Amino acid sequence: MKETIKDYLFLYINKNDGIVDFNEISKLIFEKFPESAWKKTHWAWYKTQITSPNGKYYQLFSNSTRDNLSSRRSLIQYTDNKISINKTINNKNIYEFPDHSTSVEKTIAIELGKVCHHIHPAIIDKIVQSNIDFKNEFKDACGNLDINSFFYEGSDCLFPGVRRNINKEKIGKWKNNINQADYTILNDNTFPRHIWAFLSMNKPYEGNMWSKSGLAKFELAHVFGHKKDEKKLEKKVFDEFDENKMPYAFFTSASNVVLIPNGLMKPTDKFESIKISFYKRHIDLYGNNFYAEKNFNENFVPEWYNEINWLEPILPENWERKIHNLLEYRKKVLINKYQK
């Protein structure tokens, strides 16, 4: 594929972490593309499209790169054809090593798509239908719990009432017990594992079986945040977001828990473009099964998204029986917990 001015410019921007000298890049462009009509207004347009949150190329660059494009605080010094970036902080000069991570986000996303397991949509449909019937039965047992946070339309929450604790709630015997403030059951991250444990071995999660089943080779990644303070990106990419609706159901939402091979989960936490790619994959598989979020803005989806060749979801042998047993297990655990 023939290299374009945009390709050349973006390579320069990433290489220099957003510290752009217009005269330098113009000289390089005219050397590479002698017939080009490149001028300052072209650069101004590209800069806006990169630094503006609604810009066409916003998601292709890291926060630090965009910050540097928007700021004049850094000085570029050219020495022996090498670039050193210097800043002044508290009246002291420092050398800042450039962050080139943006240049590999696409590659990482493509590789993650090949190895991450999502729950099959047929399984999600079965759980959603089960929740319609379970809601009324559970309502009679759970006391003052706000069940609508867990049983909204299209919810595939497997353990309604269960949520991840926050640090200040770690008081006394908090784990797997009811929090009197809101009648939720606080958990450290074991309940989401039941979903994959039943699909693998038709048993609830416990340490030994997790290793024997081969599931210990994976980490669990939540696609969408399940704590109130984890929703910054969702607020950005959904046109509507209700601040008053709690995201707790996402903690044990079957469609929200993805298996990622050990050591590969960090990019799904740290890179916006990769997180948004997983948002898009979720919607493609399961539709808009959300509570507080509405109207996903696809303008935020990276332009390279369609190059990801996602691993197709698997239907394990006897999956219907396994899901039936999982649903019976959750009923027993939750009803006993709240009645006790």
N, C-alpha and C positions, 0 to 999 in steps of 0.2 A: 504494500500500500504506500502511495506517495506521501511523503511527509509534508505537512501544511505549516503555515505560519503559526497557527494556534498550537500545534504539537510542539513546535520549536520554542514558542514563548512559554508554554506551560512547563516544559522541561527546564528552561532557564529559571522560572519562578521557583520551582521545587528545589532545584539545585542550590539556589541562594536563599531558601527559606523566606521568600517574599521580600527580600531586600533588593529592590530593583532600581538600577540606574538607567533612566530612559535613553540617554545618549549611547550607553554601552549596548543595550539590547537593540536599539535602532541600527547601530553599526553592524551588529551581527546578523540582523535580519536582512539588511541590504546586501551583505556579502553572500548570504545563503540564497536569497531570493532577489536578484538584481532588478527584476521587472516589477517588484512590488510597489503598491501605492501607499505603503505604510506611513502613518503620520500620528501626531500626538492624540488626535481625537479617537483614533483606533485603540490606542493604549488606554485612554480614559474609559472607553466602553468596556473593554476587557476587565479593567480594574473594578468597575462598578458591578459587573456580573459575578465577580469572584468574592467581593467583600460584602455585598448586600445579602441579607438572609433570604431574600426572594430571588436572588440572582441565578442565572442559568448554570453557572459553574461553582456555586457556593460550596456544594458538598464534595467537590473534588480536591479541596485543600484543607489542611489542618488549621486549627484555631490560631496557632502561633504564626503560620504563614499569612493568614488573613489579617492578623493584628499588625504584622510588619508592613503589609501592603498599605494599611490605613494610617500608619504612623511614620513620623519622620525622625524618631528618636535614635535610630541606628545610623552608623556611618560605615560605608564600604571603603576599604582600602585595598587597592590592587598592588600586589607585590609578587613579582616573578610569576605572573599569570595565575596566582592563587588568591582566593578571597578570604579575608579574615573579617569577622563581624565583631565590632566593639560597641559596648554600651557604657553609659555612665550611670552608676547606681550609688547613691549616697556619696557623690563626689569621687568615686573610685572607678577606674576603667577595668572592665572585665572582658574576657574573651568568651563568647557564647558559641558553642558547637551547634551547627545547624541541624535541624530535625527534618530528615528526608522521608519520614514515615508515610506521608501522603502518597508518595510515588509508588508505594507497594500495596496500598489498600485494595485496589482492584485485584491484584494477584492473590492476596490473602482471602478475599471474599470468594473468588472462583475456587480456590482449593478447599475452603470450608464447605462450600456447597456440595462437594464430592463425598464428604465424610460425615455429615451431620444427619442424624435420624429424627424425623418428625413422626408423630402419631398419625396413623392412617385416617383419612376423613370418615371412613365407614365406622370406625370406632368412636370418633367424636360424635357422630350422629346418634349412635346408640346411647351414649352418656347423656346427651342433651335431652333425648326423649325420656330417659329414666328420671331426670331431674324434675320434669313436669309433674310426675306422679309423686316423687319423693318429697317435694316441697310441702305439701299439706301434712304429710305424716310427720315430717321433721318440725314443722311449725308448732305442733302440739307438745314437743319435747324440749325445745331449746330456750324456753323462758323469754327473756327480754332481748335476745339477739336480734339484730337488724338483718333479717333473712334476705331482704331485697338486695343487699350488697353481694349476695352469693347466688341468688336464684333469679337474676334478671333474664330477660328474653334471650334465648340462645346460649345461656350459660352452660359450660361443660365442666364446672367446678366439681371435683370429685369429693372433696371433704369440706362442705360448707360449715362455716364457723371457725375453721382452722386458719391461722395466719402466722406469719413470721414475727417474732418478738423484736422489739428495739431494746437497746442496751439498758435504758433506765427501768425496763420492766423485769429485768433479771433479779427479782427479789424473792428470797425464800425458795419454796418448791414451785417455781413458775412453769417448768417444762411440762408440756402436755396437760396442763391444768387450765381451768377456766379463769379468765381474767375478769374480776368482778366489775371493772369499770365499763366494759362493753359486752361481756358474756361471750367473748371469743376464746378459742383454745389456742394458747401460745405454743409454738413449735420451733425447733432449731433448724430444721430443713430435712427431716426424715419423712414426713408425710408425702411430699412429692415423689419420693422414690417408690412408693407402693404401686404407682401407675405402671412403671417399667418392670417392677418385680413380678407382678401378676402376668404381664404379657410374656415374660421370659420363662418363669418357673411355676406360675399359677399359685404363688404364695405371697404373703405380705413381706415387706422388706425387713431383713435383719442382716447383720454384718457378714456372717459366714456365707449365706446364700448369695449375697451380692458378689462376692469373690468367685464362688463356684459357677455362677451363671455367666461370668465374663463381663458383667456390667461394671466391675471395678476398673475396667479399661477406659471408662467414660466418666465425664462430669455432667451434671445437670445444669443447663442454662435456661433461665427464664427470659423469654423473648421480650415481654412487656413487664414493666416494673410492677411489683406487688406491694410496695410501701408508698405512702403518700408523698414522701420526699424524693422518690425515684422517678417522677413523672415529667421531668423537665423536657425531655426530647418529645414525648407524646404531645405535650402542650404546643410544641413548635410545629409538628408535622400534621396534626389534626386541626381542621378548621374550627371545630367546636370541642370544647373540653369543659366538663362540669366539675368544678373544684370541690363541690360538696359530696360527691360520690366516692366512697372508699374503694381502693383497687384490690382489696384483700382476696377476692375470688381468684385472681391471677396466680396466687401462690400454689394452689393445687389444680389449676386449670389444665386439663389433659393436653390441649392444643398448645399451651404456653410453655410446656416443659420439653426441651430438646436435649437429645443425647449428643454430646460433643467429645471426641477423643481427648484423653488427658493431655493437658498442656496447651490446648488450642482455644480455650474459652476466653482469654483476656481480650482478643480483638473484638469480640461481640459485646464487651463491656465498654471499651475505650474509644472505638472508632465510630463516629456518627454514621458514616456512609455504610458501614457493615451492619450496624444496628438497623438502619432504615431498610437495608436489603432483606433482613430477616422479617421486618414488619411486612414488607411487600409479599414475601413468600408465605407468611402466615395468612394474609388476606386472600392470596391466590388459592390456597388449599382449603380454607375454612370459611371464607367470607368475613363480614364485619361483625364478629361475635364479641362485641365490646359493651361496656357499661357507661363509662364517663366520656369516652372518645367517640366522635362522629366525624365523618367526611375526611378520610385520609387524603392528604394533598400529594398527589403523585408527582408534582413538580420537584419534590425533594428526593425522588428516587434517582440514584446515580445513573448516568447515561449508559454505563456499561452493564447494568443489571441483567439484561437479556443474554449476556455472555456467560452467566453462571449456569452450569449444568447441574441442577440440584439432584441429589440422591432421592429416588422415589420412595415414598413411605411403604412399609412392609406390613402385610397382614400375617401375623404368626399363625402357625397351625393351632386349630381349636380356639381361635381368638374369641369367638362369641361366648364359649363356655368360660373362658378365663375372665372376660369382662363381667359376665354374670356373677362369678364368684367374687370379683373385686367389689362390685356394687353391694353384694350381700355383706361383705366384710365391712365396708364403710358404714352401712346401716347399723350393724351391730356395735361397732366402735363408738359412733357418734351418739346413738340413742342411749347406750349404757353410760357414756361420759356425762351427758346432760341430766339424765335421771338420777345419777349418783350424786 
